[in-house]
Amino acid sequence: MIARLFLALLATASFASAQTSNEPGPPPASSLIRTQAPDFSQWVIEYQYPPKAAKSDDGETNDLQAMAARDPAVATLLRKNNDLVRQAASPRLSVVRVTRTGPVSHEELAYEDGTTEEHGFTGKYRLTRPDRKAKISVVSSARSTGSDFPEFSWITRENFTGGSKSGGRDCITFQMETDPMRIDDPGMYEVLLERQRAKEGGAEGTNTPSGEKTQVFAVIDAETKLPLTLRMGKTSRRYKFFDAPKQSLVLPPEWVRAAEEHDAAHRLLMKPVSRP
């Protein structure tokens, strides 16, 4: 009798524990995600998309440009939003590779159509090359001090959904509904958001410059606080971090030469004009 009573109590306790385990606990007391990767680090972002829409009978693909040709309202929207035009005309990202050692870093962006784009940071200048055959040019001075992962800026304690496992590691997860532009182009999202709020009298509830919303889901490593997965609708990104580089990164000679030439031109421009 006592044994049966003990087993019944044990089963009840196990059921209650299982019920409780399905509910997310409180979010971590520490930071939720790192905004900057370590100074010595290297990582890859892999993009995955649903299959492209098949071509229609008249040969047009079902993208924004084709929609604009058929619908004047869409054409007006594209004229008012240059970012949508750029996204409609540009190939989609496939892989991003980043290597960083202190102030020096190199980024390579590969697109679905086979084209590439490179960025280099010398510690003083940011350089870019739109493809391997193009001339290297200086875009701006110094590396941006903003987030390495601005596409996760929506993460807060309010949209924490619990814990999970990924690759044997403890993770924390987040989910919310937001404007897809906030993920695809965070910089443009902030610009358009400020314009929209200014036009509407600073309404804080306004957060959809594109007029759309979609579900986003993120998986963050609970220990390193680095991102692992980002899903938005039917698209996803996987983040893979590797062992830190053992030696400082040295940019190729042509990158260094481009920075030196820019530096020399700048010094010449700033040189005081001597009076006769």
C-alpha positions as CSV (number, residue, x, y, z in Angstrom):
1,M,0.0,0.0,0.0
2,I,2.8,2.4,1.0
3,A,4.7,1.5,-2.1
4,R,1.7,2.2,-4.4
5,L,1.1,5.5,-2.7
6,F,4.8,6.5,-3.2
7,L,4.7,5.6,-6.8
8,A,1.5,7.6,-7.3
9,L,3.1,10.7,-5.7
10,L,6.2,10.2,-7.8
11,A,4.2,10.1,-11.0
12,T,2.3,13.2,-10.0
13,A,5.5,15.1,-9.2
14,S,7.0,14.0,-12.6
15,F,3.9,15.2,-14.5
16,A,4.1,18.6,-12.7
17,S,7.8,18.9,-13.5
18,A,7.1,18.1,-17.1
19,Q,4.4,20.7,-17.3
20,T,6.6,23.3,-15.7
21,S,9.6,22.5,-18.0
22,N,7.5,23.4,-21.0
23,E,7.1,27.0,-19.8
24,P,10.1,29.3,-20.5
25,G,11.9,30.5,-17.4
26,P,13.1,34.1,-17.0
27,P,15.6,35.5,-19.5
28,P,19.3,35.6,-18.5
29,A,20.2,38.3,-16.0
30,S,23.3,39.1,-18.1
31,S,23.4,40.5,-21.6
32,L,21.3,38.7,-24.2
33,I,23.6,39.0,-27.2
34,R,27.0,40.4,-28.0
35,T,26.9,43.4,-30.3
36,Q,30.6,43.0,-31.2
37,A,32.5,39.8,-32.0
38,P,35.8,39.3,-30.1
39,D,38.8,41.3,-31.5
40,F,40.4,38.1,-32.7
41,S,37.7,36.1,-34.4
42,Q,36.5,34.6,-37.7
43,W,33.0,33.6,-38.7
44,V,30.8,32.7,-41.6
45,I,27.1,33.6,-42.3
46,E,25.3,31.2,-44.6
47,Y,22.0,32.4,-46.2
48,Q,19.2,30.0,-47.2
49,Y,16.2,31.0,-49.3
50,P,13.0,29.3,-50.6
51,P,13.1,28.3,-54.2
52,K,12.7,31.3,-56.6
53,A,9.3,31.7,-58.2
54,A,9.0,30.2,-61.7
55,K,8.8,32.4,-64.7
56,S,5.4,33.3,-66.0
57,D,4.3,32.7,-69.6
58,D,5.5,36.1,-70.7
59,G,9.0,35.4,-69.3
60,E,8.8,37.9,-66.3
61,T,9.8,36.7,-62.9
62,N,7.5,37.4,-60.1
63,D,9.7,40.0,-58.3
64,L,9.1,43.6,-57.3
65,Q,10.2,45.0,-60.7
66,A,7.8,42.7,-62.6
67,M,5.0,43.7,-60.1
68,A,5.7,47.3,-60.7
69,A,5.4,46.9,-64.4
70,R,1.9,45.4,-63.9
71,D,0.7,47.6,-61.0
72,P,1.0,51.4,-60.9
73,A,0.6,51.4,-57.1
74,V,3.7,49.2,-56.7
75,A,5.6,51.4,-59.2
76,T,4.8,54.4,-57.0
77,L,6.0,52.6,-53.9
78,L,9.3,51.7,-55.6
79,R,9.8,55.3,-56.7
80,K,9.4,56.5,-53.1
81,N,11.5,53.8,-51.6
82,N,15.0,53.5,-53.2
83,D,15.9,50.7,-50.8
84,L,13.2,48.4,-52.2
85,V,14.5,49.2,-55.7
86,R,18.0,48.3,-54.7
87,Q,16.9,45.0,-53.1
88,A,14.7,44.1,-56.2
89,A,17.6,44.7,-58.6
90,S,20.5,43.2,-56.5
91,P,21.4,39.5,-56.3
92,R,20.8,37.9,-52.9
93,L,23.6,37.2,-50.5
94,S,24.8,33.6,-50.3
95,V,27.8,33.6,-47.8
96,V,29.6,36.3,-45.8
97,R,33.1,35.5,-44.4
98,V,34.7,37.7,-41.8
99,T,38.2,37.5,-40.3
100,R,39.3,40.0,-37.6
101,T,42.5,40.5,-35.7
102,G,42.3,43.7,-33.7
103,P,41.8,46.8,-35.8
104,V,42.5,44.9,-39.1
105,S,39.8,42.8,-40.7
106,H,38.6,41.4,-44.0
107,E,35.1,40.7,-45.2
108,E,34.1,38.8,-48.3
109,L,30.5,38.8,-49.5
110,A,29.4,36.2,-52.1
111,Y,26.1,36.5,-54.0
112,E,23.9,33.9,-55.6
113,D,24.9,35.0,-59.1
114,G,28.6,34.3,-58.4
115,T,29.7,37.9,-57.9
116,T,31.7,38.9,-54.8
117,E,32.3,42.0,-52.8
118,E,35.2,42.7,-50.4
119,H,35.8,45.1,-47.5
120,G,39.1,45.7,-45.7
121,F,39.9,47.6,-42.6
122,T,43.4,48.7,-42.0
123,G,42.8,50.2,-38.6
124,K,42.7,53.7,-40.1
125,Y,40.7,53.3,-43.3
126,R,37.8,51.2,-44.6
127,L,38.3,50.0,-48.2
128,T,36.0,48.2,-50.6
129,R,36.2,46.4,-53.9
130,P,32.8,45.5,-55.6
131,D,34.4,42.6,-57.4
132,R,37.8,41.0,-57.9
133,K,38.6,43.0,-61.0
134,A,37.5,46.3,-59.8
135,K,39.7,49.1,-58.3
136,I,40.0,49.2,-54.6
137,S,38.6,52.5,-53.1
138,V,38.5,54.1,-49.7
139,V,34.9,54.3,-48.5
140,S,35.3,56.0,-45.1
141,S,37.8,56.4,-42.3
142,A,38.0,53.9,-39.5
143,R,35.9,50.9,-38.8
144,S,32.3,51.3,-37.7
145,T,31.8,51.1,-34.0
146,G,28.3,49.9,-34.4
147,S,27.0,46.4,-33.9
148,D,28.5,43.5,-35.8
149,F,25.1,41.9,-35.8
150,P,22.5,44.8,-36.3
151,E,20.0,42.3,-37.7
152,F,19.5,41.1,-34.0
153,S,18.7,44.6,-32.6
154,W,15.1,43.6,-32.1
155,I,16.1,41.1,-29.3
156,T,14.8,42.1,-25.9
157,R,13.8,40.4,-22.6
158,E,10.2,40.9,-23.7
159,N,10.5,38.5,-26.7
160,F,12.6,35.8,-24.9
161,T,10.9,32.4,-25.5
162,G,13.1,30.0,-23.6
163,G,16.1,27.7,-23.9
164,S,17.1,25.0,-26.4
165,K,20.0,22.9,-27.5
166,S,21.9,23.4,-30.8
167,G,25.0,21.3,-31.6
168,G,25.1,20.1,-28.0
169,R,25.3,23.7,-26.7
170,D,22.9,25.5,-24.5
171,C,21.0,28.3,-26.3
172,I,18.5,30.9,-25.6
173,T,15.7,31.8,-28.2
174,F,13.7,34.9,-29.1
175,Q,10.8,35.5,-31.3
176,M,8.6,38.4,-32.4
177,E,6.8,40.0,-35.3
178,T,8.6,42.9,-36.9
179,D,9.3,44.7,-40.2
180,P,11.4,42.5,-42.5
181,M,13.5,45.6,-43.4
182,R,14.7,45.6,-39.8
183,I,16.5,42.4,-40.6
184,D,17.4,42.8,-44.3
185,D,18.7,46.4,-44.0
186,P,18.9,47.6,-40.4
187,G,20.5,50.9,-41.3
188,M,17.9,51.9,-43.9
189,Y,15.2,50.7,-41.5
190,E,16.3,53.2,-38.8
191,V,16.5,56.0,-41.3
192,L,13.0,55.4,-42.7
193,L,11.6,54.8,-39.2
194,E,12.8,58.2,-38.0
195,R,11.3,59.9,-41.1
196,Q,8.0,58.1,-40.6
197,R,7.9,59.1,-36.9
198,A,8.7,62.7,-37.7
199,K,5.9,62.8,-40.3
200,E,3.5,61.2,-37.8
201,G,4.4,63.4,-34.9
202,G,6.9,61.0,-33.2
203,A,4.5,58.1,-32.5
204,E,6.5,55.5,-30.8
205,G,4.2,52.7,-31.8
206,T,5.1,53.1,-35.5
207,N,7.7,50.5,-36.5
208,T,6.9,49.3,-40.0
209,P,8.4,51.7,-42.6
210,S,7.9,49.0,-45.3
211,G,4.3,48.5,-44.3
212,E,4.9,44.8,-43.7
213,K,5.4,42.5,-40.8
214,T,6.8,39.0,-40.5
215,Q,7.8,36.5,-37.8
216,V,11.5,36.4,-36.9
217,F,13.2,33.8,-34.7
218,A,16.7,33.8,-33.2
219,V,18.9,31.3,-31.5
220,I,21.8,32.6,-29.4
221,D,24.6,30.7,-27.7
222,A,23.9,30.9,-24.0
223,E,27.6,31.0,-23.1
224,T,29.3,33.1,-25.8
225,K,26.2,35.2,-26.5
226,L,27.0,35.0,-30.2
227,P,24.2,34.3,-32.8
228,L,23.7,30.8,-34.2
229,T,20.5,31.0,-36.2
230,L,18.2,33.7,-37.6
231,R,14.9,32.8,-39.3
232,M,12.6,35.3,-41.0
233,G,9.6,33.8,-42.8
234,K,11.0,31.2,-45.2
235,T,14.5,32.5,-45.2
236,S,17.3,31.7,-42.7
237,R,20.9,32.5,-41.8
238,R,23.3,30.2,-40.0
239,Y,26.3,31.7,-38.1
240,K,29.4,29.6,-37.7
241,F,32.3,30.9,-35.5
242,F,35.7,29.3,-35.7
243,D,38.8,29.3,-33.6
244,A,40.4,32.7,-33.2
245,P,43.3,33.4,-35.7
246,K,46.7,32.7,-34.2
247,Q,48.4,35.5,-36.2
248,S,47.5,39.1,-37.0
249,L,45.8,39.5,-40.3
250,V,47.9,41.2,-43.0
251,L,45.9,42.6,-45.9
252,P,47.1,42.0,-49.5
253,P,49.7,44.5,-50.8
254,E,47.2,46.1,-53.2
255,W,44.9,46.9,-50.3
256,V,47.7,48.4,-48.2
257,R,48.9,50.4,-51.3
258,A,45.4,51.8,-51.8
259,A,45.2,53.0,-48.2
260,E,48.7,54.5,-48.5
261,E,47.8,56.4,-51.7
262,H,44.7,57.7,-50.1
263,D,46.6,58.8,-47.0
264,A,49.2,60.6,-49.2
265,A,46.5,62.4,-51.2
266,H,44.8,63.5,-47.9
267,R,48.1,64.8,-46.5
268,L,48.7,66.8,-49.7
269,L,45.2,68.2,-49.6
270,M,45.6,69.3,-46.0
271,K,49.0,70.8,-46.5
272,P,49.0,74.6,-45.9
273,V,49.5,76.7,-49.0
274,S,52.7,78.6,-48.8
275,R,52.6,82.3,-49.5
276,P,54.9,83.7,-52.3
